[in-house]
């Protein structure tokens, strides 16, 4: 039989499917990427059925679906419709990475996990404060940390968004690992923390040096913000375990971004080569951790 083209079907609730993800899909080995933007949950079924039946049980082995979304919540709604539509023998592998949430959070948590592993410690029982913890990256990072046994303090200016994220994460992991703190309670959250992660918007300072100097338990600061002023004062994009204060080390956006990109390429390659299965944050974390060494 003639060789089948390797095809990614890219569905997202965003108006414009992400060029970043499109390019990485090609770099991961796709011959063709078919993007659909502004996709509503009720439109997913027909897109998937057309994909399944046009290629047949053998052809779909060279087919994968990428599920994006402007938010993790919207992405999950699309993903649920995909899962409801698939059935044997028409099963297709699915990569879930809305706005890079799975692979970016995997990169952050992999770096955190490796840092403590080098000290001979696990993440289980640690306390982390995640700023902007209700956003796409922050919520997925909080989820992965909680799944590793970390108690997570979420701080977010949007309390409604954060409360929904905290409730969803605790429900999903089956434990009350994630707790919501108001902005005025941020210092209390940080004082109890072994690590602090800022996943806020570019160019917005969130954690001051004044606050950092009050901390006597924290050992690691992680900032995903690539644009000055950075989210955590004292950290730049180039930080890779540079000492910010005595005994307190920082990881900046450059290290996170580089690991995220490497992770996403392998993540998408695995999805494209697999006959079936859902590739999400846990699979991304496994890949990211295997790529870390320091």
NUVEXSE-501335 format. One record per residue (C-alpha): residue in three letters; chain; x, y, z. Coordinates in steps of 0.001 Angstrom, whole numbers. Layout:
BEGIN
<rodren r="ALA" c="A" east="X" north="Y" up="Z"/>
...
***
This chain:
BEGIN
<rodren r="UNK" c="A" east="0" north="0" up="0"/>
<rodren r="UNK" c="A" east="1196" north="3538" up="-729"/>
<rodren r="UNK" c="A" east="2771" north="5508" up="2077"/>
<rodren r="UNK" c="A" east="290" north="7611" up="4001"/>
<rodren r="UNK" c="A" east="1053" north="11229" up="4805"/>
<rodren r="UNK" c="A" east="1466" north="12018" up="8496"/>
<rodren r="UNK" c="A" east="-1289" north="14504" up="9274"/>
<rodren r="UNK" c="A" east="-2102" north="16600" up="12348"/>
<rodren r="UNK" c="A" east="-5648" north="17913" up="12719"/>
<rodren r="UNK" c="A" east="-5331" north="21073" up="14856"/>
<rodren r="UNK" c="A" east="-8538" north="22232" up="16542"/>
<rodren r="UNK" c="A" east="-8753" north="25216" up="18872"/>
<rodren r="UNK" c="A" east="-11279" north="27669" up="20252"/>
<rodren r="UNK" c="A" east="-8910" north="30519" up="19366"/>
<rodren r="UNK" c="A" east="-9696" north="32630" up="16311"/>
<rodren r="UNK" c="A" east="-6226" north="32028" up="14897"/>
<rodren r="UNK" c="A" east="-4541" north="28662" up="15561"/>
<rodren r="UNK" c="A" east="-1113" north="29284" up="17092"/>
<rodren r="UNK" c="A" east="1710" north="29583" up="14507"/>
<rodren r="UNK" c="A" east="4105" north="28404" up="17231"/>
<rodren r="UNK" c="A" east="2284" north="25091" up="17568"/>
<rodren r="UNK" c="A" east="1870" north="24778" up="13789"/>
<rodren r="UNK" c="A" east="5608" north="25114" up="13230"/>
<rodren r="UNK" c="A" east="6454" north="22647" up="16008"/>
<rodren r="UNK" c="A" east="4045" north="20086" up="14527"/>
<rodren r="UNK" c="A" east="5961" north="20213" up="11258"/>
<rodren r="UNK" c="A" east="9288" north="20007" up="13109"/>
<rodren r="UNK" c="A" east="7914" north="16963" up="14949"/>
<rodren r="UNK" c="A" east="7433" north="15121" up="11661"/>
<rodren r="UNK" c="A" east="4012" north="16062" up="10302"/>
<rodren r="UNK" c="A" east="3725" north="16201" up="6509"/>
<rodren r="UNK" c="A" east="508" north="18188" up="6697"/>
<rodren r="UNK" c="A" east="-1162" north="20229" up="9454"/>
<rodren r="UNK" c="A" east="-4836" north="21132" up="9040"/>
<rodren r="UNK" c="A" east="-5800" north="23962" up="11435"/>
<rodren r="UNK" c="A" east="-9327" north="24900" up="12489"/>
<rodren r="UNK" c="A" east="-9918" north="27985" up="14649"/>
<rodren r="UNK" c="A" east="-13026" north="29240" up="16454"/>
<rodren r="UNK" c="A" east="-14099" north="25627" up="16991"/>
<rodren r="UNK" c="A" east="-17074" north="25151" up="19316"/>
<rodren r="UNK" c="A" east="-17531" north="21934" up="21336"/>
<rodren r="UNK" c="A" east="-20634" north="21006" up="19330"/>
<rodren r="UNK" c="A" east="-18597" north="21221" up="16113"/>
<rodren r="UNK" c="A" east="-15892" north="18787" up="17203"/>
<rodren r="UNK" c="A" east="-17761" north="15569" up="16452"/>
<rodren r="UNK" c="A" east="-18168" north="16200" up="12714"/>
<rodren r="UNK" c="A" east="-14515" north="17214" up="12330"/>
<rodren r="UNK" c="A" east="-13345" north="14032" up="14048"/>
<rodren r="UNK" c="A" east="-15745" north="11752" up="12176"/>
<rodren r="UNK" c="A" east="-14637" north="13180" up="8818"/>
<rodren r="UNK" c="A" east="-11026" north="12631" up="9871"/>
<rodren r="UNK" c="A" east="-11622" north="9032" up="10961"/>
<rodren r="UNK" c="A" east="-13661" north="7834" up="8015"/>
<rodren r="UNK" c="A" east="-11625" north="9576" up="5301"/>
<rodren r="UNK" c="A" east="-8458" north="7711" up="6303"/>
<rodren r="UNK" c="A" east="-9866" north="4410" up="7545"/>
<rodren r="UNK" c="A" east="-8550" north="2262" up="10429"/>
<rodren r="UNK" c="A" east="-5096" north="1962" up="8831"/>
<rodren r="UNK" c="A" east="-4770" north="5549" up="7654"/>
<rodren r="UNK" c="A" east="-5571" north="7031" up="11031"/>
<rodren r="UNK" c="A" east="-2447" north="5360" up="12404"/>
<rodren r="UNK" c="A" east="-629" north="8199" up="10615"/>
<rodren r="UNK" c="A" east="-3023" north="10790" up="11985"/>
<rodren r="UNK" c="A" east="-3033" north="12743" up="15241"/>
<rodren r="UNK" c="A" east="-5243" north="15433" up="16738"/>
<rodren r="UNK" c="A" east="-3874" north="18516" up="18477"/>
<rodren r="UNK" c="A" east="-6341" north="20120" up="20881"/>
<rodren r="UNK" c="A" east="-5661" north="23739" up="21743"/>
<rodren r="UNK" c="A" east="-7815" north="26453" up="23259"/>
<rodren r="UNK" c="A" east="-7631" north="30055" up="24383"/>
<rodren r="UNK" c="A" east="-7917" north="28744" up="27954"/>
<rodren r="UNK" c="A" east="-7345" north="25380" up="29603"/>
<rodren r="UNK" c="A" east="-11049" north="25248" up="30422"/>
<rodren r="UNK" c="A" east="-12057" north="25719" up="26778"/>
<rodren r="UNK" c="A" east="-9430" north="23219" up="25670"/>
<rodren r="UNK" c="A" east="-10785" north="20609" up="28088"/>
<rodren r="UNK" c="A" east="-14281" north="21044" up="26655"/>
<rodren r="UNK" c="A" east="-12945" north="20353" up="23155"/>
<rodren r="UNK" c="A" east="-10908" north="17401" up="24440"/>
<rodren r="UNK" c="A" east="-13950" north="15815" up="26084"/>
<rodren r="UNK" c="A" east="-15839" north="15981" up="22784"/>
<rodren r="UNK" c="A" east="-12903" north="14361" up="20973"/>
<rodren r="UNK" c="A" east="-12794" north="11530" up="23512"/>
<rodren r="UNK" c="A" east="-16553" north="11013" up="23252"/>
<rodren r="UNK" c="A" east="-16338" north="10740" up="19462"/>
<rodren r="UNK" c="A" east="-13509" north="8209" up="19121"/>
<rodren r="UNK" c="A" east="-14326" north="4490" up="19129"/>
<rodren r="UNK" c="A" east="-12568" north="1239" up="18066"/>
<rodren r="UNK" c="A" east="-11147" north="637" up="15529"/>
<rodren r="UNK" c="A" east="-11194" north="4366" up="14751"/>
<rodren r="UNK" c="A" east="-8901" north="5517" up="17545"/>
<rodren r="UNK" c="A" east="-6538" north="8431" up="17060"/>
<rodren r="UNK" c="A" east="-3789" north="9761" up="19323"/>
<rodren r="UNK" c="A" east="-4534" north="13173" up="20811"/>
<rodren r="UNK" c="A" east="-2113" north="15863" up="22024"/>
<rodren r="UNK" c="A" east="-3594" north="18323" up="24534"/>
<rodren r="UNK" c="A" east="-1633" north="21567" up="24944"/>
<rodren r="UNK" c="A" east="-3912" north="24655" up="25068"/>
<rodren r="UNK" c="A" east="-1826" north="27839" up="24874"/>
<rodren r="UNK" c="A" east="1209" north="25696" up="25688"/>
<rodren r="UNK" c="A" east="-152" north="24954" up="29161"/>
<rodren r="UNK" c="A" east="780" north="21260" up="29239"/>
<rodren r="UNK" c="A" east="4325" north="21619" up="27917"/>
<rodren r="UNK" c="A" east="5214" north="24905" up="29658"/>
<rodren r="UNK" c="A" east="3975" north="23727" up="33047"/>
<rodren r="UNK" c="A" east="5791" north="20436" up="32466"/>
<rodren r="UNK" c="A" east="9028" north="22345" up="31862"/>
<rodren r="UNK" c="A" east="8558" north="24386" up="35044"/>
<rodren r="UNK" c="A" east="7753" north="21386" up="37234"/>
<rodren r="UNK" c="A" east="10544" north="19288" up="35694"/>
<rodren r="UNK" c="A" east="13101" north="21978" up="36576"/>
<rodren r="UNK" c="A" east="11690" north="22267" up="40092"/>
<rodren r="UNK" c="A" east="11681" north="18501" up="40550"/>
<rodren r="UNK" c="A" east="15259" north="18188" up="39287"/>
<rodren r="UNK" c="A" east="16451" north="20979" up="41614"/>
<rodren r="UNK" c="A" east="15159" north="19188" up="44694"/>
<rodren r="UNK" c="A" east="16261" north="15779" up="43402"/>
<rodren r="UNK" c="A" east="19827" north="17123" up="43257"/>
<rodren r="UNK" c="A" east="19452" north="17888" up="46955"/>
<rodren r="UNK" c="A" east="18281" north="14329" up="47557"/>
<rodren r="UNK" c="A" east="14697" north="15448" up="48146"/>
<rodren r="UNK" c="A" east="11336" north="14726" up="46529"/>
<rodren r="UNK" c="A" east="8504" north="17188" up="45955"/>
<rodren r="UNK" c="A" east="6140" north="15289" up="48229"/>
<rodren r="UNK" c="A" east="5284" north="17459" up="51226"/>
<rodren r="UNK" c="A" east="6825" north="20640" up="49839"/>
<rodren r="UNK" c="A" east="4882" north="23919" up="49865"/>
<rodren r="UNK" c="A" east="4770" north="26128" up="46764"/>
<rodren r="UNK" c="A" east="3210" north="29497" up="46075"/>
<rodren r="UNK" c="A" east="2121" north="30025" up="42466"/>
<rodren r="UNK" c="A" east="1363" north="33580" up="41389"/>
<rodren r="UNK" c="A" east="-1230" north="33978" up="38611"/>
<rodren r="UNK" c="A" east="-2160" north="30443" up="39594"/>
<rodren r="UNK" c="A" east="-5578" north="30701" up="37996"/>
<rodren r="UNK" c="A" east="-4199" north="31369" up="34509"/>
<rodren r="UNK" c="A" east="-3381" north="28809" up="31840"/>
<rodren r="UNK" c="A" east="226" north="28126" up="32833"/>
<rodren r="UNK" c="A" east="-322" north="28749" up="36531"/>
<rodren r="UNK" c="A" east="-3313" north="26440" up="36853"/>
<rodren r="UNK" c="A" east="-1621" north="23580" up="35018"/>
<rodren r="UNK" c="A" east="1580" north="24087" up="37021"/>
<rodren r="UNK" c="A" east="-443" north="23999" up="40240"/>
<rodren r="UNK" c="A" east="-2133" north="20803" up="39085"/>
<rodren r="UNK" c="A" east="1151" north="19036" up="38270"/>
<rodren r="UNK" c="A" east="2728" north="20143" up="41550"/>
<rodren r="UNK" c="A" east="-287" north="18988" up="43554"/>
<rodren r="UNK" c="A" east="-198" north="15651" up="41748"/>
<rodren r="UNK" c="A" east="3431" north="15307" up="42908"/>
<rodren r="UNK" c="A" east="2327" north="15774" up="46518"/>
<rodren r="UNK" c="A" east="3037" north="19495" up="46840"/>
<rodren r="UNK" c="A" east="760" north="21748" up="48874"/>
<rodren r="UNK" c="A" east="84" north="24658" up="46517"/>
<rodren r="UNK" c="A" east="-843" north="28198" up="47526"/>
<rodren r="UNK" c="A" east="-2481" north="29948" up="44567"/>
<rodren r="UNK" c="A" east="-2359" north="33752" up="44433"/>
<rodren r="UNK" c="A" east="-4260" north="35517" up="41672"/>
<rodren r="UNK" c="A" east="-5759" north="38954" up="41076"/>
<rodren r="UNK" c="A" east="-8794" north="37285" up="39461"/>
<rodren r="UNK" c="A" east="-10347" north="35483" up="42422"/>
<rodren r="UNK" c="A" east="-13223" north="34019" up="40422"/>
<rodren r="UNK" c="A" east="-10899" north="32439" up="37881"/>
<rodren r="UNK" c="A" east="-8548" north="31211" up="40588"/>
<rodren r="UNK" c="A" east="-11330" north="29746" up="42727"/>
<rodren r="UNK" c="A" east="-12630" north="27770" up="39757"/>
<rodren r="UNK" c="A" east="-9128" north="26494" up="38994"/>
<rodren r="UNK" c="A" east="-8438" north="25511" up="42615"/>
<rodren r="UNK" c="A" east="-11737" north="23634" up="42906"/>
<rodren r="UNK" c="A" east="-11188" north="21863" up="39588"/>
<rodren r="UNK" c="A" east="-7663" north="20759" up="40508"/>
<rodren r="UNK" c="A" east="-8621" north="19472" up="43957"/>
<rodren r="UNK" c="A" east="-11540" north="17571" up="42456"/>
<rodren r="UNK" c="A" east="-9344" north="16046" up="39762"/>
<rodren r="UNK" c="A" east="-6594" north="14853" up="42110"/>
<rodren r="UNK" c="A" east="-9046" north="13831" up="44830"/>
<rodren r="UNK" c="A" east="-7363" north="15801" up="47610"/>
<rodren r="UNK" c="A" east="-7375" north="19329" up="49041"/>
<rodren r="UNK" c="A" east="-3804" north="20089" up="47981"/>
<rodren r="UNK" c="A" east="-4425" north="23517" up="46434"/>
<rodren r="UNK" c="A" east="-5480" north="26570" up="48446"/>
<rodren r="UNK" c="A" east="-6486" north="30065" up="47358"/>
<rodren r="UNK" c="A" east="-4892" north="33204" up="48782"/>
<rodren r="UNK" c="A" east="-5930" north="36794" up="48115"/>
<rodren r="UNK" c="A" east="-3289" north="39287" up="46970"/>
<rodren r="UNK" c="A" east="-3163" north="40835" up="50432"/>
<rodren r="UNK" c="A" east="-2405" north="37364" up="51824"/>
<rodren r="UNK" c="A" east="504" north="36732" up="49436"/>
<rodren r="UNK" c="A" east="3176" north="37383" up="52060"/>
<rodren r="UNK" c="A" east="1626" north="34798" up="54377"/>
<rodren r="UNK" c="A" east="1615" north="32252" up="51542"/>
<rodren r="UNK" c="A" east="5234" north="32954" up="50603"/>
<rodren r="UNK" c="A" east="6562" north="32807" up="54159"/>
<rodren r="UNK" c="A" east="5421" north="29186" up="54413"/>
<rodren r="UNK" c="A" east="6794" north="28161" up="51005"/>
<rodren r="UNK" c="A" east="9787" north="26096" up="49912"/>
<rodren r="UNK" c="A" east="9507" north="27551" up="46406"/>
<rodren r="UNK" c="A" east="7780" north="30440" up="44652"/>
<rodren r="UNK" c="A" east="6668" north="30405" up="41019"/>
<rodren r="UNK" c="A" east="5487" north="33433" up="39066"/>
<rodren r="UNK" c="A" east="3503" north="32761" up="35882"/>
<rodren r="UNK" c="A" east="2091" north="36254" up="35488"/>
<rodren r="UNK" c="A" east="1817" north="38413" up="32353"/>
<rodren r="UNK" c="A" east="4896" north="39836" up="30582"/>
<rodren r="UNK" c="A" east="6379" north="43007" up="32013"/>
<rodren r="UNK" c="A" east="4549" north="42906" up="35351"/>
<rodren r="UNK" c="A" east="6462" north="42832" up="38661"/>
<rodren r="UNK" c="A" east="4647" north="40597" up="41134"/>
<rodren r="UNK" c="A" east="7133" north="39650" up="43868"/>
<rodren r="UNK" c="A" east="9373" north="42349" up="45346"/>
<rodren r="UNK" c="A" east="12855" north="42020" up="46799"/>
<rodren r="UNK" c="A" east="11436" north="43434" up="50005"/>
<rodren r="UNK" c="A" east="9218" north="40369" up="50311"/>
<rodren r="UNK" c="A" east="12002" north="37972" up="49309"/>
<rodren r="UNK" c="A" east="14247" north="39268" up="52095"/>
<rodren r="UNK" c="A" east="11617" north="38277" up="54649"/>
<rodren r="UNK" c="A" east="11677" north="34637" up="53579"/>
<rodren r="UNK" c="A" east="13695" north="32115" up="55590"/>
<rodren r="UNK" c="A" east="12307" north="28853" up="54181"/>
<rodren r="UNK" c="A" east="12198" north="29408" up="50413"/>
<rodren r="UNK" c="A" east="15051" north="27919" up="48364"/>
<rodren r="UNK" c="A" east="13869" north="28251" up="44767"/>
<rodren r="UNK" c="A" east="12319" north="31046" up="42698"/>
<rodren r="UNK" c="A" east="10925" north="30390" up="39210"/>
<rodren r="UNK" c="A" east="9778" north="33156" up="36857"/>
<rodren r="UNK" c="A" east="8266" north="32461" up="33423"/>
<rodren r="UNK" c="A" east="8028" north="36166" up="32489"/>
<rodren r="UNK" c="A" east="10473" north="36974" up="29624"/>
<rodren r="UNK" c="A" east="9840" north="40741" up="29530"/>
<rodren r="UNK" c="A" east="11348" north="43248" up="32001"/>
<rodren r="UNK" c="A" east="10368" north="44071" up="34643"/>
<rodren r="UNK" c="A" east="10326" north="40386" up="35479"/>
<rodren r="UNK" c="A" east="7713" north="38860" up="37744"/>
<rodren r="UNK" c="A" east="10131" north="38218" up="40602"/>
<rodren r="UNK" c="A" east="12567" north="40990" up="41441"/>
<rodren r="UNK" c="A" east="16168" north="39835" up="41239"/>
<rodren r="UNK" c="A" east="15526" north="37267" up="38494"/>
<rodren r="UNK" c="A" east="16275" north="37841" up="34808"/>
<rodren r="UNK" c="A" east="15362" north="35745" up="31785"/>
<rodren r="UNK" c="A" east="18889" north="34278" up="31802"/>
<rodren r="UNK" c="A" east="18829" north="32938" up="35351"/>
<rodren r="UNK" c="A" east="19584" north="29240" up="35618"/>
<rodren r="UNK" c="A" east="20089" north="28446" up="39291"/>
<rodren r="UNK" c="A" east="21860" north="31736" up="39885"/>
<rodren r="UNK" c="A" east="21849" north="32700" up="43546"/>
<rodren r="UNK" c="A" east="19339" north="35515" up="44073"/>
<rodren r="UNK" c="A" east="19809" north="35727" up="47830"/>
<rodren r="UNK" c="A" east="21922" north="33599" up="50148"/>
<rodren r="UNK" c="A" east="20702" north="30027" up="49700"/>
<rodren r="UNK" c="A" east="17897" north="31069" up="47336"/>
<rodren r="UNK" c="A" east="18261" north="30192" up="43648"/>
<rodren r="UNK" c="A" east="16438" north="31435" up="40583"/>
<rodren r="UNK" c="A" east="15300" north="29991" up="37255"/>
<rodren r="UNK" c="A" east="14257" north="32410" up="34512"/>
<rodren r="UNK" c="A" east="12180" north="32246" up="31364"/>
<rodren r="UNK" c="A" east="15011" north="31326" up="28976"/>
<rodren r="UNK" c="A" east="15616" north="27952" up="30647"/>
<rodren r="UNK" c="A" east="11875" north="27314" up="30867"/>
<rodren r="UNK" c="A" east="11276" north="28257" up="27230"/>
<rodren r="UNK" c="A" east="14137" north="26151" up="25885"/>
<rodren r="UNK" c="A" east="12954" north="23081" up="27792"/>
<rodren r="UNK" c="A" east="9332" north="23708" up="26786"/>
<rodren r="UNK" c="A" east="10248" north="23766" up="23084"/>
<rodren r="UNK" c="A" east="12327" north="20569" up="23289"/>
<rodren r="UNK" c="A" east="9534" north="18915" up="25249"/>
<rodren r="UNK" c="A" east="6820" north="19927" up="22789"/>
<rodren r="UNK" c="A" east="8747" north="18579" up="19793"/>
<rodren r="UNK" c="A" east="9127" north="15153" up="21402"/>
<rodren r="UNK" c="A" east="5595" north="15306" up="22836"/>
<rodren r="UNK" c="A" east="4088" north="15897" up="19381"/>
<rodren r="UNK" c="A" east="6376" north="13367" up="17719"/>
<rodren r="UNK" c="A" east="5232" north="10703" up="20183"/>
<rodren r="UNK" c="A" east="1583" north="11606" up="19594"/>
<rodren r="UNK" c="A" east="2054" north="11433" up="15833"/>
<rodren r="UNK" c="A" east="3731" north="8032" up="16016"/>
<rodren r="UNK" c="A" east="1363" north="6463" up="18563"/>
<rodren r="UNK" c="A" east="-1681" north="4542" up="17287"/>
<rodren r="UNK" c="A" east="-3888" north="5957" up="20049"/>
<rodren r="UNK" c="A" east="-3863" north="7566" up="23486"/>
<rodren r="UNK" c="A" east="-4165" north="10971" up="25134"/>
<rodren r="UNK" c="A" east="-954" north="12974" up="25528"/>
<rodren r="UNK" c="A" east="-1359" north="15652" up="28185"/>
<rodren r="UNK" c="A" east="517" north="17287" up="31080"/>
<rodren r="UNK" c="A" east="1665" north="14038" up="32713"/>
<rodren r="UNK" c="A" east="3201" north="12730" up="29488"/>
<rodren r="UNK" c="A" east="4780" north="16139" up="28895"/>
<rodren r="UNK" c="A" east="6279" north="16153" up="32405"/>
<rodren r="UNK" c="A" east="7808" north="12717" up="31897"/>
<rodren r="UNK" c="A" east="9478" north="13965" up="28708"/>
<rodren r="UNK" c="A" east="10601" north="17267" up="30234"/>
<rodren r="UNK" c="A" east="12124" north="15609" up="33293"/>
<rodren r="UNK" c="A" east="14074" north="13184" up="31094"/>
<rodren r="UNK" c="A" east="15577" north="16202" up="29307"/>
<rodren r="UNK" c="A" east="16776" north="18002" up="32447"/>
<rodren r="UNK" c="A" east="20244" north="17641" up="33869"/>
<rodren r="UNK" c="A" east="22115" north="20045" up="36143"/>
***
